[in-house]
Amino acid sequence: MSVILDLTRIVQAAAEAESPSAQVSVIVDSIQHYMNLDVCSLYLADEHGDMALLASRGLDQAAVGHVRIPAGKGLVGLVAQSRHPINIADAARHPAFYGVRETQEEQYSSFFGVPIVRSGVVIGVLVAQSREARELSDDESAVLVTLGSQLALVVATESIWQDINKSSARTLSGIKGAPGVGIGQVRLCDDVDLYSATDGPCDDIDATLAEWHDLVNAVLADVKREQAGLGDLLSQDVATVFDAYYLMLSDPSLVNGVAQLIQDGHHLPGALKRVIHHHADVFLAMEDPYLRARHEDIRHLGNKLYSTWRGLHNDDESELPTTRTILVGAQVSVSDIARVPTEFLAGIVCFQGSNLSHTAVLANALGVPAVMGVGEIRGLYNRDLLVVDGNAARVIVRPHASVLQEYQRFLKAEEQLKSELQQLRDLPAITQDGTTIRLYANSGLLADISPGLQAGAEGLGLYRTEIPFMVSDTFPSEDEQLAVYRQILQAYGDKPVYMRVLDIGGDKPLPYFPIREENPALGWRGIRFCLDNSSLFMSQIRAMLRAAEGRDNLRIMLPMVGSTSELVEFHKRLKDALLQLTDEGVNVQCPPVGIMVEVPSAISQLRSWREQLDFISIGSNDLSQYLLALDRNNPRVAASYDHVHPAVLHEIARVIEIATDTQLPVSVCGEMSSDPIAVVLLVGMGMRTLSMSAAQLPKIKWLLRRISLQSARAIVAEALQLNDAKQIRKLVADRLYVLGAGEILW
């Protein structure tokens, strides 16, 4: 064999290739052919240092683009670390050997690897293998080293990674939108963006005004069709998504705002863009996570109006999915979801968005796993296979067969679990050793009362009364509030309903009552706002008391209490309201009053407040944020937020101890009550009442009926000795698997 001639042929053939990826294939194929080798492969380092199999002639082609060797592992990793060629006759006997079953390389004995170096950094490894147990000759080694240098110029390009991303499995992390696991084919949502529209002059103002009003009516009709298409699957939570669209499309500030700009000479897209941009920015500037997320809904509506104007989204039935489908897009809209038959909707992935967006709300209500905020996924195409793991906020692009098989096993087990959950609706949450845990539901989006009752909730542990204020154009009257509160109390019959007084202020400003503060989380909010707006507060208290006339299931809960004076002032207001209504002939009684333990300073004062309180409820979300000084909705620090952080657990244990000593009923509401790991810890610490979203209640009941109080206490004893949230989560997860309840973590 003429080494020089072969080298010349290979380099010449590579130079004639059309693209870098084609050059790689030519070099690998040519090396295998001209050097009479059984295998030639190229591994390329990813951003983590793992070696991805980019190309191979001889190994199983199904492994190309899917296999990754962990950084530093195996002979490939040894070549990369040593920055030196390795020539071995019997690779399997080498201490560093790392077999990869998917490549079927066990049939090859020899191994020759040469590092591919660019600017002093190892960016890949070129590997030659043969069935015969032999070392390569000096001439053969020289050729491969030379070609390794040639490859260094080719593979250090972005287009190579674009090609490998088209075919390789990738795992992406995001934000939990809705729990569950889904497997299906990608359906990319249209990326029509109103913000990309350019402004321009209006040629015919009268015709454009008519076109605008026709457009609003057309989109209103479209929204109604979408709502009807989802039919009985709509809970009240989801109905409010469509209610929001109705309200916005009927809002004079939007409709008239666009019309005015058209009259001022702007063409329709430009006018619409300006108005939507303004409305979205108002919400985007708000500190409260729920309200800030509403800017996404306004943008969705703007995009829907714009796309309808452009004549898009006219899908016919032949274009509807007929297989398990995962919707993927920058911001998957309600319209996108409504277009997919529910039996085929397997998951939702959004490049942007949060767990508070209406997309996440709808996904939760439909029981569709969703992951938000994963960032743009490049190299993704329609009909690509995708796994959406809403439990771990993970998306796997083109999963390998072994990974896919594992998730399919999870899905089968989850279906079995769902079947068991349906049978638990009317059964109590009793541990294996006979301890009863009361499970309440949380609510607040308008009159959202049915999901909790359908899930078997024993009461309403948190009703957020600020929602009726947020959807109104002005402060709702006492009678308007009365109608809503009465509906809630009546629906729950003799079951307790914990109504939280207005939790609005600096971090939850009302559209008609803007508040500007430099640090709203520590500003004019909760009970502070209520006490400073005595007339408004008195109307709410009176409405609650009137709604409870003839009933005894009302509980009044005060948010953000941090001082004794706030409690004293509230009781004065409550006494005045009782006297006023009695004088007016209303048969009222004083309801139990409690606080939400959210401000850390409240914990040390609980004993001294005992005579003024009938119960306490730990608001785990705010308490965790204040204790950790972390905003869980801030992507820069959200990864460090965890409500099972040792500091949070120890403070909650202290609250439970105080409550036990003073015989003060205590509960927990917030995300902790829906987190199986946290629930085990809470129960082990002595918590006997949990309040959570209705959707999570059946799973938590299933968990509680699978464990014993004794085991939960033992787990807590171990967990409180640890000083890291990740260690605590692993400990509890391991114990749950031993107890036979590990599937709840899927």
N, C-alpha and C positions, 0 to 999 in steps of 0.2 A: 504493500500500500504506500503510495506517495503522500506523506503527511502534508507537505507544502501544497500539493495539488488539491487535496481534499479541503484544506483550510481555505484555499482560494475559491473553490466552488461554493463552499458554504457562505462565505462573506459576500460573494457576488450574488447568489440567490437571495440572500437577505436584503441586499441593497435594492433589488428590483421589486420587493414587496410593497403593497400599496399603503400599509399603515403599520404603526408600531406593533399592534397585536398580531398582524400578519407576519411581521418580521420575526417575532418570538416563535410563532408556529413553524416558520421555515427553518430557523436555526435548530430548534429542538428536533424536528423531523429529519433534517439533514445530518445532524450529529449521529442520530440513531442509525441512519442508513449508511453513510459513508464510513463510519468507524466500526460498523458491524457489531453494534451493541444491542442488547435486548431491550434496554430502557434508557431514555433520556428525559429528564424532568427539570422544570424550573419552578422554584419556590420564591415567592416575593414577600418581603416583610410588610405587615400592615402597621397602622399607627401605634399598636400595642407591642410590636416586636414579634408577634406570631407570624409563622411562615405559611402563607396561603399557596396551595398548589395551583399555579397559574396555567401551566401547560405540561403535557406529557405525551410521549410516544412510547407505549409499552404498558403503562399502568392502566387500570380500569378507568375508562373515560368518564364514567358516572361520578368519579371522585374529583375530577378536575373542576375547579371553581367552588367546591364544597368543603374539601379537607383543609384544616388548619392545624399545624403543629405548634403547640404552645411555645412561647419564647424560651430558649435555652434547653428545650427538650430534644432528645434523640441525637442521631448523628448529624442531622441537618442543623440543629441548634448548636452542636459542638463546632461545626465548621464556621458558623456565624460568629460565635464567641471567640474562637481562636484566630479568626481572620487568616486561616491557612488551609490549604487543600488537605483532605484526608483520603487515603488510598488503602482500602481494607479488602482482603480476600473473602473473609467470612463475617459479614456484618452482624448476623444474629448473635455471635459470640462476644461482640464488643460490649463492655459495661454500659455504654451510652445508648445502646440500641433501643429504639422506640417504635414498635410495630403499629402500623395504621391499617386496621382490618379492611377498611373500605377500598384501599388501593390494590389489594390482593398482591402485595409485594413479597409475601412470604416465600414465593417460588424463586426469588432471585437471591443469589448468595453474595456477590461482590458489591462494593459501594465505593464510588469515587465522588467526592463533593468539592467544589471550588467556590469560594466566596465571591460574590459580585459586589464590588465596592465602588461607591460614587462619592467624591469629595470627602474621602476618609471614613465614610459610614457604610457598613454592610447593609445593602438594600435587598439582597437575595442570595440564593444558593443554587448553583447548577449541579445536577446530580446525574451520574451515569451508573447503570447497574447491569449485571449479566447473570445468567443462571450458573455459569461456570465460576467456581471459587478461585478467582485469580486477581492479582493486582494489575492495574493498568501499567503499560510500559512508559518509559520516560517520554517517548515521542507522543503517545496518546495523551499523557498528562499535559504536555506542553500545548497541544491543540486545544484541550478543554480550558486551560488557563487563559489562553489567548482569546477564545470565544467568550469566556466569562467577561473579559474586558470589553469586548464588542457589545455584549448584552447590557453592560452597565450604561451604555449610551442610549439604549433603546428603552429599557424598562423604567428609567427615571423620568417618565412622562405621565401627566395626568390622564391621558387617554387610556393607558394601560389599566389604571384603576377603574376607569369608567367601564371598560370591557369586563374586568373581573367582577365588578359589582352587578353587572347584568346577569351573571350566572351563579354567583356565590351566595351562600347563606350569610345573612347578617342579623345581628341582634341589636335593636334600638331601644332606648329607655325613654319614658315620658312621664306623664302625670296620670294617676288613676282617674278614669272618667266614669266607668261602670264596671263592676266585677264580672268575673266569668272568663271562659276561654272559648274562642271561636276559630275555626279553620275554614278558609274559603279562598276564592279567587278574587283578585283585586278588580275593583271597578273605580277608576279614577273619576272624581267629580269635576265638573267643569270649573275652571279657574277664572271665570269671568269676574273682573274686579272693577267696580265702579270708579275706584280711586285712580285707575289708569286712564279714564276717559279725559279727553282734552276739552277745554271750553271753546265756545265758538259763538258767532252771532246767530240770532234768530231771524230767519227770513220771513216768516209769517206768524206773527204773534197770536192772532185769533185761532188759527189752525193748530198751533202748538199747544195752546191752552186747552183746546178740546181734546187733543191727543193725550195730554197729561191726565185729564180727568177720566178719559176712557182707560188709560193705563192703570190708574188706581182701582177702578172698578173691576178690571180684568184680573188684577192680582188678588183683590179681595175674593173674587169668585174662585180663583185658583186655590187660595188658602182654605176656603170652605170645602172644596173637593178633597184636598189633602187630609183635612180633619175627618171628613166622612169616610175616607178610605181606610183610616186607622181604626175607625169604629169603636167597638167595645174595648179595644186595647188601651183606650185613653183613660188614665186616671185623672183626678182633678189637677194633680201636679202638671201633667202633660197638657191638659186643656188650657192651662194658663199660658203655655207657650203660644198657642194660637190666639188666645185672648190678647196677648201682648201685641201680636201682629195686627189684630183688628183695631186695637187702641191706637197704635202708631199710624195706621192707614187712615184713621178717622181723626187724627190729631190736627187741629187747624194750623198749629205752628209748622207742621211738616207740609201739609197739602197747600196751605196758603203761602207758605214760604217759597216753595218751588214756583207757584203761580206768579208771585211777585217778581221773582228773578227773571222769569220768562217775559213778563211785561217790561222789565228793565232792559230787555234785549239779549238775554242769554238763551242759547238753545237748550233743549230739554236735558240732555245728559249733563251738561255743565251746571245747570241750575240744580239738578238732583244731587250731583256730587257735592256742591257747596253746602246744601242743607243737611244731607246725611253726615258729612264731615263735621259740621258744627254740633249736631245732636250727639254723635258718637264721642266727640272730644269732651263734652260735658260729663258723660258717665266715666270716661277713661280717666278723668282727673280726680274722681272720687277715691277715697281711701278704703272704704268698705269693699271687701272682695266680692260680695254678691252683686253690689251695684256696679262695681267696676266691670264685672263680667257682662253686664247688660249692653256694653258698647258693641260686643260681638253680635248681639241680636239686631241692633240697628244696622250694622254693616251687612249682615245677612239679608235684611229686608232691602237695603239699597241695592245690593247685588241682584236680588230677585227682580226688582223693578227694572233695573238696567238690562238684565238678560231677557226679560219679557219684551222690553222695548226693542231689543235687537232681534227678536223672533226666535230665541233659543228655547231649549227644553221642551220641544214638541215631540217627545218620545211617543212612538206607537207601541202597541202591545208586543210586537215582534222583537222589540229591543229590550224588553224587560228581562231581567236575569231569570234563568231557569235552573240555576245551581247555587250552592252556598256561596254567598257574596260578601265581600268586605269592602265597605266604602272608604275611600282614601282621598284626602284633599286638604288644602290649607285650612279651611273651616267648613266642614261638612254641614250643610244646612238642613233644616227641618224638611224642606222640599226634596232634597236629595234622598233623605230617609223615606219619605212618603212614597217615592217612586219605586222602591224595591218591595216586592211582596214579602210580608213579614216572615213567611215560612222559609224564605231564602236569605234573610238578612242575618249574617253570621258575626259581624263585628263592624266597628267604626274606628278609624284612625285619623286623627287631625294633626297636621303639622303645627298648628297654633291652638289657642284656646286653653281653658282651665276646667277644673272639675265642677265649677259653678255655672258653666255656660248652659244654654238651653239644649244644646246638642247632648251634653252629658246627662241633663235631666231627662230628656226623652229616651236616651239609651238605657238609663236605669229603669225607667217605667216599663220599657218594652222587654227588659231582661236581656239586652244585647251588650256584650262586652265592648268596652271602649277605652282607648288610650289617647290622651290629649298631649299636645305640646311636644311631639317627638322631633320637631324640626323637619326641614324638607328632606324627603327621601329621594335621592337621585338614582337614576337607572332603574326606576320602577315602571312596569308596564301593565296594561290591562291583561287580566287572566293570569298574572303571576300568582303563585301560591303564597299565602300569608297565614301566620298564626298570630292572633291577638290575645295576649294574656293580660286581661284587665285586673287580675288579682295582684300581679307583680309589676303592672304598668310597663309591660314589655311587648315589643313587636318583633317577630322573627320573619325575615324575608327569605323566601325560597328555602324552607327548612330541610335539613338532610333527613333521609328516611328514618334514621334512628330517633331523631328528635320528634319527627311527625308521629311516629308510632307511640312515643311516650305521651304526647298530648292527646292522642286519640284514646289512650287508656284512661287519662284523666277525665275526658269527656264522658266516657262510659260510666265511670264511677260517679261523676257528678249527676248524671241522669238518674242513677239509682238513688243518690242522696235526695234529689228533688222529689222522687216518688215517696220517700220516707217523710219528707217535710210536709207534704200535703196531708198526711195522716195525723200531724201534730197540732193542727189548728186549734182544736178545742181542748187540748191537754195542757196541764200546767207545766211550768219549767221547774222541775224537781230534780235535784242531783241524785246520784246513785244511792247516797246515804240519807236521803229524805229531807234535804234542805230546800225550801221553796224560794225561788227568786222571782220577783215581780218584774214583768216586762211591759214597758209603756212605749208608745209611739211618739215621734216628733212630727210637727206639722206647722203650717204657716202660710203656704201659697194659696191665698184666697180661702175658700171653704173646703180645704182638702181634708176630708174626714173619712172617706170610705177605705183607703188602703190599710190604715191602721186597724180598723175594725175587721176587715177581711183577713188580716194576718193574725188575728187573735189577741190583739193588744188588750191589756187589762186596764188601760187608761191612756190619757194623753199627757205625757210627761213634760211636753214643752209646746205651747202654742204661741207662735210669734205674732203678736198683735200689730206689729208695725206694717205688715204687708198690706192691709186695707188702706193704710195711709199712703203707701208708696204708689198704689195704682190709681189714686184719686188725683184730681186736679187741684183740690183744696183740702184743708183739714176736714175729714169726715165729721158729720154732726154726731151728737150723742145718739140720736135715733138710728142713724146709719150703722154705727158701731153696734148698737143693741141688736140689730137684726142679724149681724154676723155672729156675735158671741152667743146669742140664744140658739142659733142653729148648731153650733159646736156642742154646747152643753146638752142640748136635747138629744143629739145623735149618740152621745156616749152614755145616755141613760143615768144609771147610778154609779158609773165608773168615774173616778176623779179626773178632772181637767185642770192642768196647771197652766194658767194664762200669765205669760210674762208681760209686764207693762211695757210701754214704748221703749224700745232700745234704739232710738235714733239720736242723732247729734252730729258731732264733727266727722265721725267715720261713716255715718249713714244719713247724709243730708237728703231731705226731700226735694223733689224738683221745684216745688213752689216755695221752699224755705231754705235757700242755700246758706251754707256755713263754711267759712274759710278759716282754717287753723294750720299752723306750722306742724303740729304734732297731734293729729286728731285722735290717735289711739289713746292718748293720755289727756284728752281734752274734754269738751262739752258733750257728753254722751250719757246714755243710760239714765239712771236715777237722777243724775245731776241736771240733765236737760229737763226731765219731767218736773222736778221741784222748782226750777226757774220759770217754767211755763205753767203756772198753777191753774189757770183757767182751762187750758187744754187737758191737763192732767186730771182735773176734777171731772171733766166730761167723760174721760175714759173710765175712771173709777165708778162713776154713777152708772155708765152703760154696763159695766161688768156686773154690778150689784143688781141692777134691774133684770139683766138676762138670767140671773140665778134665782129670781123670785120663785118660791115654791120648790126649790131644788137645794141639795146640799153637796153638789159635786164640784163647786168652784173652789180653786186654790189660786191665790194671787202671788206671783213671784216677781221679785225686784232684781233687776240686773245691775251689775257694776257697783254694788254697795261697798264702800270702803271706810265709812266713818259712822259713829254712833248718831251723830246729828241727822244723817240722812234717814236712818230708821225712825227716829223720833218725829221728824217732819212728816214722813209718810203716814205714820199712825194718826197724826193730827188731821191730815187730809181725809183719811179713811173714816175717822170718827165724824168729821163734818158731813161727809157724803151720806153716812148712815142716818144722821139726824135729819138732814134735808129730805131724804126719801121717805123716812118715817112720817115726817110732817106732811108730805105730799100724799100720804095714804098708801105707799108701796110697802108690801110686806117683805122686808129685807132682814137679813141676818149677817153678822160679821163672819166672813170666811176665814179659813186658815191663811196665814201670811208667812212667806219664807223668802229667802234670798238665794241668788246664784253666787256660789263661791268662785269668783273669777279673778278678783283683785287679790294678790298675795297678802296684802295687809289685813284682809278680812279674817284670815285663818287664826291669827293670834288673838283676835277679839271675839271669837265665837262664844267662848264661855261667858263673857260678860253680856252678850246679847241674848242669852238663852230665854229670858222672860219676854222678849219682844218677838220671838220667832216660834213658829209651829213646825217648821221643817227647813231643810237646806238642800240645794241641788248643786252639785259640782259641775260647773261649765268647763269641761275638760279642754275645749279648743282654746278659749281665751286664757285660762289659767296656765296651760302649757306654754303658750306664746309669751306671756308675761314672765313666767319663771325662767324660761330659756332665753328671753330677749331675742326671739327669732320669729320672723313673719313667714308662716308656712306657705303663703302664696307668692313669696318673693323667690323667683327661680335661682337667685344668686345664693340664697342661704337655705332654701327649702329642704335640701338633702340632709341638713343637720338637724332638722326638726323631727322629733319623735316623742309621742306622748308616753312611751314607756321608758323615757330617760330616767335614770335613777333619781334625779332631783324631783321630778314630777311624782314618781311613785312614792317617795318618802313623804312628800307634802300631803298627798292624798291619804296615805296611811295615817298621818297626823290628824287630818280632818275626821276620818272614820273613828279614830280613838276618842276625839273630843265629842263627837256625836254620840258614841256609845256611853261615855261617862255621864253626859248630860241628858241622856234619853231623848235625843233630838233626831227625828227621822231624817235619813240622808239618802240621796240618790245621785246618779251620774247621768248627765246627758252630753251629747257631743260624739265625736268620732270614736272615742275610747269604747263606748258601749257597743259599737258595731265591729270592733276589732277583736277576733277570737283570742289572740295573744293577751290583749289587755283585759278581756273579760275574765279569763282564768285568774289573772293577778288580782283584779278587783274583788272577785268572789272570795278568793283566798284571804284577802285583807279584811273581809267582813262586810262588803257591799251586798245588799239584798234587793236593791231596786235599780233597774237600768232603763234608760229611755233612749230610743234609737229610731232610725228611719224604718218605716214599715217594711220595706223590701228586705232588710237584714234581720228582722225579728225571727222568722222561722229558723234560720241557720243558727242563731244564737241559742234558741230554745233547744234545738237538736244537740248542740254542744253541751249545754248544761245538763241535759238528761243522760249524757254519755260519761260524765266525770263525777267524782265524789268531792265533797267538801274537804275531806281529809287529804286527798291528793292535791287539791288546789292550795291548801295551806302549806303542804310540803314544798310545792313549787315556789310559792312566795318566799318561804324561808331561804331557799337557795338564791332566788333572783335578787333579793334585797342585799345579798352579799357582793353582788357584782356591781361594777362601776361603769358599764358601757351598754348602751341600748341594744347594739347588735348582739352582744353576748347574751343579753336577757332574752331577746327574741329567739335566738337559737336554742337556748335552754328550754324555753316553754314549748317551742315547736317539737324538739326531740321528745319531751315528756308526753306531749299529746299523741305522737305516733306510737309510743309505747302503750298508752292507754287505749289505743284503738280509735282515736278521734282525729287523727292527722289529716284525713281527707277534707276537713273543714277549712284547711289552710290553702287548698287548691284554688 
